[in-house]
């Protein structure tokens, strides 16, 4: 089972190259407040001083630290020696140290016991831990700046040694509350969000560091650990600075878990003081002093505390944690391999023959467009109607229901009908209901069918434009890959539809105009209706109402004039002129006579009958006209139009230029797929016996 941690280290290296956060690897997350002793704990585990130190926040980027136990006869040891020989051979400036180092390596007499390698410096080997510290500071300043701000991008460092145990640690910035100097105002939230991101990984072990000279109940590290690990099954507490507690106090209750219980345990350690660091006290000497202090101060629990015990505990916990997480990790890697393979396929390969590719895309798009209309597309939409199905819905649901909702007599009152009848008779009283009034009124109603018919054309035209967005997954991927080509295809389709729209509208208008041009009263369906009322069209003498206004007035008798024997001595007084006829009455609502009621009933019945015939004809002919003049025409001519406007040698180069983000995504997907395949290979090399 000891081989499991190197496997995770290899996976960490693989995924760090692509910056992948989707794979949650087992690792130990070290968190604590500033000056809680995090750096001292990590340096004690390594056995060397290599982390940046100073006032305020020093760790400003996550440090992914892999400790690899490497015996002198190991492959890593031999490889590091070979790299160092190569580095010394390539040295361009001569100096005595380089020359001496080169001669020693050439003789093979050097004993390389500890060295480090950064991921960002590739294969460069660091044997000087002071150089490692300087490289961490330089890389931190490069990404996070020099204003004490933080950066979430991790630094990956691998340390090989003959004295360490295999571990994978992540050192995070210390928890702080108040920004200092030119730190950003939200530095607390930035650090908190960064810590939560790492400790939320369910495959991680949380190493919560708290100083013994502070109240354990106020530990920010323990508090944040409990937020994401409520049951405490992956949290281990470390109490530092046991030697700095107030006189007369001890940490026995804390270390035994009586104050705040932690399931994985609480381990106490003694750090080097700042004076020890200034005096260059070695970590090996500090570990000896730590053991002496624990034996003297806490003899009963000394064996369960201290840095060596912490290292062994972390190694054991991490190995068991990896063993538990590995099956799920293997499944996750396999699933992601499949996902990224599909994603990479969707981006396509680099275009070699652009003219051929352009013609293939045009043909594929035209075929997908027609298939969407005909309903034969491979990827059928399940969330909404589109293409031919939506056009059918427009014809039979939207347009059909709209026509059915138009009443034959809408907007037509009985007074309108009566007025039309009277106007059609002229100065002569009518013995029959005039046919002209029927034609006049029925044409007025037929015109109401024109607007819904034109609206039907408009809806189909809009759907034909929307079909561009439903032309299959493969075509859509090509459109995303080549945005300029996509826009040009949309422009050609839009222009083709725009050129056909006037002809289609004209045809629909003509269909209504044809119905208005000739009122066919001999239509079989209408003729039967007319026969039913033929008796009503005969003379209606018996229906004359004496009360109907015929506007008669007897001529008044003339006033005798002087010429007719009026006494000459009588003076005539002027008289008002007499109106022999009353004014023509305006159209107002009143009770109709029996004759007028009868005439209106006849006209209404005839209008209804003929309107239904015309509506049925329009309801049938408009969809046919739209299909012929718009839909079928576009289907038949789309590919030729696209070829005419797009397939030109001078345009192929510009149209098939990929967008920058697509090229970048293809590269990222390819790198991630390569990393996942490498991870799958690493995991598959683990034998069942290695896990127990």
ABEGO torsion letter per residue (X at the ends): XAAAAAAAAAAAAAAAAAGBAABBBBBBBBBEBBGAGAAAAAAAAAGBBABBBEBEBABABBBBBBBBBBBAABAAAAAAAAAAAAAAAABABBBAAAAAAAAAAAAGABBBABBBBBAAAEABBBABAAAAAAAAAAAAAAAAEAAGBBBABBBBBBBBBAABBBBBBBBBBBBBABBBEABBAAAAAAAAAAAAAAAABAABBBBBBBBAABBAAABAAAAAAAAABAAGAABBBBBBGAAABBBGBBAAAAAAGAABBBAAEBBBBBBBBAAAAAAGBBAAAAAAAAAAAAAAABAAAAAABEAAAAAAAAAAAAAAAAAAAAAAAAAAAAAAAAAAAAAAAAAEBBBABAAAAAAAAAAAAAAAAAAAAAGABABBBAABBBEAAAAAAAAAAAAAAAAAABBAABGBBAAAAAAAAAAAAEABBBABBBAAAAAAAAAAAAAAAAAAAAAAAAAAAAAAAAAAAAAEAAAAAAAAABAAAAAAAAAAAAAAAAAAAAAAAAAAAAAAAAAAABBBAABAAAAAAAAAAAAAABBAAAABBAABBAGBBBBBBBBBBAAAGBBAABBBBBBBBBBABBBBBBBBBBBBBAAAAAAAAAAAAAAAAAAAAAAAAAAAAAAAAAAAAAAAAAAAAAAAAAAAAABBAAAAAAAABBBAAAAAAAAAAAAAAAAAAAAAAAAAABBAAAAX
